[in-house]
Amino acid sequence: MNLTKRIAMSLMATSFLSASAANLWIIGEATPYGWSTDDATALLSTPENPTLFEGTIYLEAGKNFKFMLTKDFGGDEYGLAPDASPADGNYPLAEGKEDQGYAQLTVDESANYLISVNTATMTANIVKSTYQEQPVKLASLFMVGSATAGGWSVDEGTPLYQIADEPYKFEHNHVSLTSGTFKIATVIKGGGTWDNRYWYYRSTAGADRIALGQEGDEQWSIDADSYYDIRVDIQADTISIMKSEDTGTGVITLPENESPRYWTLDGVEVSSPAKGIYIRRANGKVEKVVL
């Protein structure tokens, strides 16, 4: 792991960024859950590509859908730009509210689609996934609990990222967890109702198994503060929780009399930090700062 990543990771355990800022919800009659905001899945961005949102989901031909920047209706939304003509899976986008300023999107064939939305260029690429064995209903999962950075706030859930070639599998590598417990929300808004149909629990069959909607609120336990690789397979109903090989610990020697440099909490260096929480390195000292 490079020095930049080590610096950020070494302080991440006590800090976090809002997961909601990295979500883009997809909703509409073309989706498996229709217009239900409780059930809407989220496309995720990463700290390395904060304007690129990706995920795979089943879409039904000839029916409408759109993207929402918030988990409720009434916020900013993305749809097809006026007078635009999609070609080769590329859709020019426009921003609006309550179906004003854009047209809703459609696809020509019912299938699982790999969706990439670039909010910097206002374009979406929507192409058939290589995986078509079963309809895909979830593009993301979220770890919630005392062991995670966001605690019991579902809105601040730690994301599990979908694997593009195997969209029924999700992972998050080198995630900081502390001593405590967690369970897994399938969606943000529905998860916030605490209805157990929106939650994966530690199965009574074993800690390496997941169970959707199980009674009893069984959770996974983390015994030691460290960095972990988490992998979930919702077809096989399995979970793997392994300590990362590189825990990001160790002694770091920093130069003195250097100009300040800033990184996000996920290790992305920024040249002109705006308001927010950052890792600052200067004069041989690394610290978390709030600007």
C-alpha positions as CSV (number, residue, x, y, z in Angstrom):
1,M,0.0,0.0,0.0
2,N,1.4,3.5,-0.9
3,L,2.1,6.2,1.6
4,T,-0.9,8.3,0.7
5,K,-3.3,5.3,1.3
6,R,-1.5,4.4,4.6
7,I,-1.9,7.9,5.9
8,A,-5.6,8.1,5.2
9,M,-6.3,4.5,6.4
10,S,-4.5,5.0,9.6
11,L,-7.1,7.7,10.7
12,M,-10.2,6.4,9.0
13,A,-11.4,4.4,12.0
14,T,-12.5,7.5,13.8
15,S,-14.0,9.3,10.8
16,F,-16.4,8.8,7.9
17,L,-18.0,10.5,4.9
18,S,-21.7,10.4,4.2
19,A,-22.6,7.3,2.2
20,S,-25.6,9.2,0.8
21,A,-23.3,11.6,-1.1
22,A,-22.1,8.6,-3.0
23,N,-25.5,7.2,-4.0
24,L,-27.6,7.6,-7.1
25,W,-31.0,5.9,-6.8
26,I,-32.7,4.2,-9.8
27,I,-36.5,4.0,-9.8
28,G,-39.4,3.5,-12.2
29,E,-41.8,1.0,-13.6
30,A,-38.9,-0.6,-15.6
31,T,-37.2,-1.7,-12.3
32,P,-38.1,-4.8,-10.3
33,Y,-39.6,-2.6,-7.5
34,G,-41.5,0.0,-9.6
35,W,-41.9,3.4,-8.1
36,S,-41.3,2.3,-4.5
37,T,-38.7,4.6,-2.9
38,D,-38.5,2.2,0.1
39,D,-37.2,-0.5,-2.2
40,A,-35.1,1.5,-4.6
41,T,-31.5,0.3,-5.0
42,A,-28.6,2.7,-5.3
43,L,-25.8,2.9,-7.9
44,L,-22.6,3.6,-6.1
45,S,-19.6,5.9,-6.8
46,T,-16.2,5.4,-5.2
47,P,-13.8,7.9,-3.6
48,E,-11.5,7.5,-6.6
49,N,-14.4,8.3,-9.0
50,P,-16.9,10.4,-7.1
51,T,-18.8,11.5,-10.2
52,L,-19.2,8.0,-11.7
53,F,-22.0,5.9,-10.4
54,E,-22.3,2.2,-11.4
55,G,-24.4,-0.9,-10.9
56,T,-26.2,-3.7,-12.6
57,I,-30.0,-4.2,-12.4
58,Y,-32.8,-5.8,-14.4
59,L,-34.8,-3.4,-16.6
60,E,-38.0,-4.2,-18.4
61,A,-38.3,-3.1,-22.0
62,G,-40.5,-0.2,-23.0
63,K,-41.1,1.0,-19.4
64,N,-39.8,4.2,-17.8
65,F,-37.1,4.8,-15.2
66,K,-35.0,7.7,-14.0
67,F,-32.2,8.5,-11.5
68,M,-32.7,10.3,-8.2
69,L,-30.0,12.1,-6.2
70,T,-32.1,11.7,-3.0
71,K,-33.9,8.7,-1.6
72,D,-37.2,10.6,-1.7
73,F,-39.2,12.2,-4.5
74,G,-38.9,16.0,-4.8
75,G,-35.2,16.2,-5.0
76,D,-32.9,16.6,-8.0
77,E,-33.3,13.9,-10.7
78,Y,-31.6,12.8,-13.9
79,G,-33.3,11.7,-17.1
80,L,-32.9,11.8,-20.9
81,A,-31.9,15.3,-22.2
82,P,-34.6,17.0,-24.2
83,D,-34.5,16.1,-28.0
84,A,-31.6,13.7,-27.3
85,S,-31.3,10.4,-29.2
86,P,-29.6,7.5,-27.4
87,A,-27.2,5.6,-29.5
88,D,-25.2,2.4,-28.7
89,G,-26.2,2.5,-25.1
90,N,-25.2,6.1,-24.6
91,Y,-27.8,8.4,-23.1
92,P,-27.3,12.2,-22.8
93,L,-28.7,13.3,-19.5
94,A,-30.4,16.4,-18.1
95,E,-31.2,17.4,-14.5
96,G,-34.6,18.5,-13.2
97,K,-37.2,17.9,-10.6
98,E,-40.5,16.0,-10.6
99,D,-40.2,15.0,-14.2
100,Q,-39.6,18.5,-15.4
101,G,-36.6,19.4,-17.7
102,Y,-35.9,15.9,-18.9
103,A,-37.7,12.7,-20.3
104,Q,-37.7,9.4,-18.6
105,L,-35.5,6.7,-19.9
106,T,-36.3,3.3,-21.5
107,V,-34.5,0.3,-22.9
108,D,-35.5,-1.8,-25.9
109,E,-35.0,-5.3,-24.4
110,S,-35.8,-6.8,-21.0
111,A,-32.5,-7.8,-19.5
112,N,-29.9,-7.2,-16.8
113,Y,-28.1,-3.9,-17.6
114,L,-24.7,-2.6,-16.5
115,I,-25.4,1.1,-15.9
116,S,-22.7,3.8,-15.6
117,V,-23.8,7.4,-14.9
118,N,-21.2,10.2,-15.2
119,T,-22.5,13.3,-13.4
120,A,-19.5,15.3,-14.6
121,T,-20.3,14.8,-18.3
122,M,-24.0,14.2,-17.8
123,T,-24.1,11.0,-19.7
124,A,-25.2,7.4,-19.0
125,N,-24.0,4.2,-20.5
126,I,-26.6,1.5,-20.3
127,V,-25.6,-1.8,-21.9
128,K,-26.6,-5.5,-21.4
129,S,-24.7,-7.2,-18.7
130,T,-22.7,-10.3,-19.4
131,Y,-24.7,-12.0,-16.6
132,Q,-28.3,-12.9,-17.6
133,E,-29.0,-16.1,-15.6
134,Q,-31.4,-14.4,-13.1
135,P,-32.9,-10.9,-12.8
136,V,-30.7,-8.7,-10.6
137,K,-32.7,-6.6,-8.1
138,L,-29.9,-5.0,-6.0
139,A,-27.0,-2.9,-7.1
140,S,-25.5,-2.3,-3.6
141,L,-25.6,-3.4,0.0
142,F,-24.8,-1.4,3.2
143,M,-23.2,-2.6,6.4
144,V,-24.7,-0.9,9.5
145,G,-23.8,-1.3,13.1
146,S,-21.5,-0.3,16.0
147,A,-18.6,-1.9,14.2
148,T,-18.9,0.4,11.2
149,A,-17.8,4.0,10.7
150,G,-21.4,5.2,10.4
151,G,-22.7,3.4,13.5
152,W,-26.4,2.6,13.4
153,S,-27.3,5.4,10.9
154,V,-28.6,3.6,7.8
155,D,-28.0,6.7,5.8
156,E,-24.3,6.4,6.7
157,G,-24.1,2.7,5.9
158,T,-20.7,1.4,4.8
159,P,-21.2,0.3,1.1
160,L,-20.6,-3.2,-0.3
161,Y,-19.8,-2.8,-4.0
162,Q,-21.3,-5.0,-6.7
163,I,-19.0,-7.1,-8.8
164,A,-19.8,-6.3,-12.4
165,D,-19.2,-9.7,-13.9
166,E,-21.0,-11.5,-11.0
167,P,-23.6,-8.9,-9.9
168,Y,-25.0,-11.2,-7.2
169,K,-21.7,-10.7,-5.3
170,F,-20.7,-7.7,-3.3
171,E,-17.4,-6.7,-1.6
172,H,-15.5,-4.0,0.2
173,N,-11.8,-4.5,0.6
174,H,-9.7,-3.0,3.3
175,V,-12.6,-1.5,5.2
176,S,-12.0,-0.2,8.7
177,L,-14.1,-2.0,11.4
178,T,-13.9,-1.6,15.1
179,S,-15.0,-3.9,17.9
180,G,-18.7,-4.3,17.7
181,T,-21.5,-5.8,15.6
182,F,-23.1,-5.1,12.2
183,K,-25.9,-6.4,9.9
184,I,-26.5,-5.6,6.2
185,A,-29.2,-3.4,4.7
186,T,-30.4,-4.2,1.2
187,V,-31.5,-0.6,0.6
188,I,-31.2,2.8,2.4
189,K,-34.8,4.1,2.7
190,G,-36.5,0.8,3.4
191,G,-33.6,-0.2,5.7
192,G,-34.4,3.0,7.7
193,T,-37.8,1.6,8.6
194,W,-36.0,-1.3,10.4
195,D,-38.4,-3.8,8.8
196,N,-36.5,-7.0,8.8
197,R,-37.4,-7.8,5.2
198,Y,-34.8,-5.2,4.2
199,W,-32.0,-6.8,6.2
200,Y,-29.5,-9.6,5.9
201,Y,-28.7,-11.2,9.3
202,R,-26.1,-13.6,10.5
203,S,-27.8,-16.9,9.8
204,T,-28.6,-19.3,12.7
205,A,-27.0,-21.9,10.4
206,G,-23.6,-20.3,10.9
207,A,-21.6,-17.0,10.9
208,D,-20.5,-17.6,7.3
209,R,-24.1,-17.6,6.2
210,I,-26.5,-14.7,5.6
211,A,-30.3,-14.8,6.0
212,L,-32.7,-12.3,4.6
213,G,-35.6,-11.2,6.9
214,Q,-34.6,-13.7,9.6
215,E,-36.2,-13.2,13.1
216,G,-34.0,-12.6,16.1
217,D,-31.8,-9.7,14.9
218,E,-28.6,-12.0,14.7
219,Q,-25.5,-9.9,13.9
220,W,-21.9,-10.4,13.0
221,S,-19.4,-9.6,15.7
222,I,-16.0,-7.9,15.1
223,D,-13.6,-8.7,18.0
224,A,-10.6,-6.5,17.0
225,D,-10.2,-3.1,15.5
226,S,-8.6,-3.7,12.1
227,Y,-9.0,-3.6,8.4
228,Y,-11.1,-6.3,6.8
229,D,-12.1,-7.7,3.4
230,I,-15.8,-8.4,3.2
231,R,-17.5,-10.5,0.5
232,V,-21.2,-11.4,0.2
233,D,-22.9,-13.7,-2.2
234,I,-26.7,-13.3,-2.1
235,Q,-27.2,-16.3,-4.4
236,A,-25.3,-18.7,-2.2
237,D,-26.3,-16.8,1.0
238,T,-22.7,-16.7,2.1
239,I,-20.4,-14.1,3.7
240,S,-16.6,-13.9,4.2
241,I,-15.0,-11.6,6.8
242,M,-11.3,-11.8,6.6
243,K,-8.6,-9.4,8.0
244,S,-6.8,-7.6,5.2
245,E,-3.3,-8.8,4.6
246,D,-2.1,-5.2,4.7
247,T,-3.7,-3.6,7.7
248,G,-2.2,-0.2,7.0
249,T,-0.4,-0.2,10.3
250,G,3.3,0.5,10.9
251,V,5.7,3.4,11.4
252,I,5.7,6.2,8.8
253,T,8.6,8.6,8.7
254,L,7.6,12.0,7.2
255,P,9.8,14.8,6.1
256,E,9.9,18.1,8.0
257,N,9.5,21.6,6.6
258,E,7.1,20.5,3.9
259,S,4.1,22.3,2.4
260,P,0.7,21.0,3.6
261,R,-0.9,18.3,1.5
262,Y,-4.5,17.0,1.9
263,W,-6.2,13.7,1.3
264,T,-9.8,12.7,1.7
265,L,-10.5,10.0,4.4
266,D,-10.4,7.4,1.6
267,G,-6.9,8.3,0.5
268,V,-7.6,10.5,-2.5
269,E,-5.3,13.5,-2.7
270,V,-6.9,16.9,-3.3
271,S,-5.0,20.0,-4.4
272,S,-7.6,22.6,-3.3
273,P,-9.7,21.2,-0.4
274,A,-13.1,22.6,0.1
275,K,-15.1,22.5,3.3
276,G,-15.1,19.0,4.9
277,I,-12.9,16.5,6.8
278,Y,-9.4,15.8,5.5
279,I,-6.1,14.2,6.4
280,R,-3.4,16.9,6.4
281,R,0.3,16.2,6.3
282,A,2.7,19.0,7.0
283,N,6.1,19.4,8.8
284,G,6.4,15.8,9.7
285,K,2.9,15.6,11.2
286,V,-0.2,13.8,10.0
287,E,-3.6,14.8,11.5
288,K,-7.3,14.9,10.8
289,V,-8.6,18.4,10.2
290,V,-12.0,20.0,9.6
291,L,-12.0,22.8,7.1
